[in-house]
Amino acid sequence: MITLSAWIQWSGPNPAGGFWSHWFGNDGGGGFNFAIQANRGAGRLHINSPNGNMDPLFDNFLPGSITNLIQDEWVLVTVAANTESGKLYMNGQLVLEDSDFSIATNETNIYVGCEGSNTNKPAYGYIDDARVYNYMLSDDEVAQLYYDVTGESVCSDFNAENLQYDFDGDCQVSLSDLQAAAGGWLNSKLYPSDGSL
């Protein structure tokens, strides 16, 4: 089990070329190749492991609006994984959970800001508050990492059963949701109309 987390700021397309820019990486020893990387040209976030990958562009990515890193914008990227599944968070929110993604259990060095010990494919941008945990952080613990820095609340589960009536997407059921529901009150498509309204 592992959690990697860091505030990263992508500096845009790398003039030196190359395909991947690594924020976390390792030497790939013993089949362990776990990396948080971004496409150097487009900032597409990609999580790699020998047992699969998580790619926001190709996976069922929620909430659906975040597909690439935005140039010169700080974002908290957190990946938690074990031998059975993996989770990707951006700014404290769970955006992708993949039951096909898993990591190996081999011991290896983890490098921050490059692919491995030969410093290949360096991160093109800035990195701050890089953290490595030897366990999977919970959704609430990841949200707390974001809240500790920004003071902004985070929706830890957009799909929670008790949020089925959250029509405005603000992660709480409130009067604004009642207003949205009441907007169509007494509308009817019954045929024939009973003429009572």
C-alpha positions in Angstrom: 0.0 0.0 0.0 1.2 3.5 -0.8 0.0 7.1 -1.1 1.9 9.7 -3.0 0.8 13.3 -2.7 2.2 16.6 -3.8 1.3 20.1 -4.9 2.5 20.5 -8.5 2.6 23.3 -10.9 3.1 22.3 -14.5 5.1 24.9 -16.5 3.6 24.0 -19.9 5.1 22.3 -22.9 8.7 21.4 -22.3 11.0 23.0 -24.9 13.5 20.2 -24.5 10.9 17.8 -25.9 10.3 14.2 -24.7 7.0 12.7 -23.9 6.6 12.3 -20.1 7.5 14.6 -17.3 7.8 12.7 -14.0 6.6 14.1 -10.6 7.2 10.8 -8.8 9.1 7.8 -10.2 11.4 5.0 -9.4 14.0 2.7 -11.0 11.5 0.1 -11.9 13.4 -2.6 -10.0 11.7 -6.0 -9.5 8.8 -5.1 -11.8 7.9 -2.1 -9.6 7.4 0.9 -11.9 5.0 3.3 -10.2 5.0 6.9 -11.5 2.9 10.1 -11.5 3.7 11.7 -14.8 2.3 14.3 -17.2 2.5 14.5 -21.0 5.0 17.2 -21.6 3.1 18.7 -24.5 -0.5 18.8 -23.1 -0.1 18.2 -19.4 -2.2 15.1 -19.5 -2.0 13.4 -16.1 -1.1 9.7 -16.2 -0.5 7.2 -13.3 1.6 4.2 -14.3 2.2 0.9 -12.6 3.3 -2.6 -13.9 -0.2 -3.8 -13.3 -2.1 -1.1 -15.2 -2.5 2.6 -15.5 -5.0 5.3 -14.6 -5.4 7.9 -17.3 -8.1 10.5 -17.0 -8.4 10.7 -20.8 -9.3 7.1 -21.2 -10.9 6.1 -17.9 -14.3 7.0 -16.5 -13.1 10.3 -15.1 -15.3 12.2 -12.5 -16.4 14.9 -12.2 -15.4 15.0 -15.8 -14.1 18.6 -16.2 -10.5 17.9 -15.2 -8.6 16.1 -17.9 -5.3 18.0 -18.1 -3.0 19.9 -15.8 -3.4 23.7 -16.3 -0.2 25.6 -17.1 1.1 27.6 -14.2 -1.7 26.5 -11.8 -1.0 24.7 -8.6 -2.9 21.5 -8.0 -2.8 18.9 -5.3 -2.3 15.5 -6.9 -2.7 12.4 -4.7 -2.6 8.8 -5.7 -3.4 6.0 -3.2 -3.0 2.3 -4.3 -2.6 -1.2 -3.1 -2.4 -4.6 -4.7 -6.1 -4.5 -5.6 -7.0 -1.0 -6.7 -6.0 2.6 -7.1 -7.5 6.1 -6.5 -6.6 9.4 -8.1 -7.5 12.7 -6.3 -7.1 16.2 -7.6 -7.5 19.1 -5.1 -8.7 16.7 -2.5 -11.5 15.3 -4.6 -11.7 11.6 -5.7 -11.8 11.9 -9.5 -11.0 8.3 -10.5 -11.1 4.9 -8.8 -9.8 1.9 -10.8 -10.2 -1.7 -9.6 -8.0 -2.8 -12.4 -5.1 -0.7 -11.2 -2.7 -2.1 -8.6 0.9 -1.9 -7.5 3.6 -4.5 -6.9 4.9 -5.1 -3.4 8.6 -5.1 -4.3 10.8 -2.6 -2.3 12.3 0.2 -4.4 13.4 3.7 -4.1 11.0 6.5 -4.9 12.2 9.7 -6.6 10.6 13.1 -6.5 10.8 15.2 -9.6 12.3 12.6 -12.0 11.8 9.2 -13.4 14.6 7.4 -11.4 18.1 7.5 -10.2 19.4 8.6 -13.7 17.2 11.7 -13.4 15.5 11.0 -16.7 12.3 12.8 -17.7 12.4 15.5 -15.0 9.3 17.3 -13.8 8.8 20.4 -15.9 7.4 22.8 -13.3 7.4 23.1 -9.5 6.6 20.7 -6.7 5.9 21.4 -3.1 4.9 19.5 0.0 5.7 16.1 -1.5 4.6 13.2 0.7 4.9 9.5 0.7 2.8 7.3 3.0 3.1 3.5 3.5 -0.6 3.1 3.6 -3.7 4.3 1.6 -5.1 7.6 2.9 -8.9 7.6 3.2 -11.0 10.0 1.1 -11.4 12.3 4.2 -7.7 12.3 4.9 -6.9 13.4 1.3 -9.6 16.1 1.6 -8.0 17.2 4.8 -4.6 17.7 3.0 -6.3 20.1 0.6 -8.3 21.9 3.3 -5.2 22.3 5.5 -3.5 24.4 2.8 -6.5 26.2 1.2 -9.1 26.4 3.9 -11.6 25.4 1.2 -14.2 22.6 1.7 -14.0 19.6 -0.5 -16.8 17.3 -1.7 -15.5 13.9 -0.7 -18.1 11.9 -2.5 -20.3 13.4 -5.3 -22.1 10.0 -5.7 -23.1 9.6 -2.1 -26.6 8.1 -1.7 -27.7 10.9 0.6 -26.8 13.5 -2.2 -29.3 12.1 -4.8 -31.3 15.4 -4.5 -28.3 17.7 -4.8 -29.5 19.2 -8.1 -27.1 22.1 -8.2 -23.9 20.0 -7.6 -22.7 21.9 -4.5 -22.3 18.6 -2.5 -25.2 19.4 -0.1 -28.9 19.2 -0.2 -30.2 22.6 0.6 -33.0 25.1 -0.1 -31.6 25.8 -3.6 -32.1 22.2 -4.5 -35.7 22.4 -3.2 -36.2 25.4 -5.4 -34.8 23.5 -8.4 -37.2 20.6 -7.7 -40.2 23.0 -7.1 -39.5 24.7 -10.4 -41.4 21.9 -12.2 -44.0 21.5 -9.5 -47.4 20.4 -10.9 -46.1 20.0 -14.4 -47.9 17.1 -16.1 -47.8 15.1 -19.3 -50.9 13.1 -18.5 -53.2 12.4 -21.4 -56.0 13.1 -21.4 -55.7 16.0 -19.1 -58.1 15.9 -16.2 -58.6 19.7 -16.5 -58.1 20.2 -12.8 -55.1 22.5 -13.1 
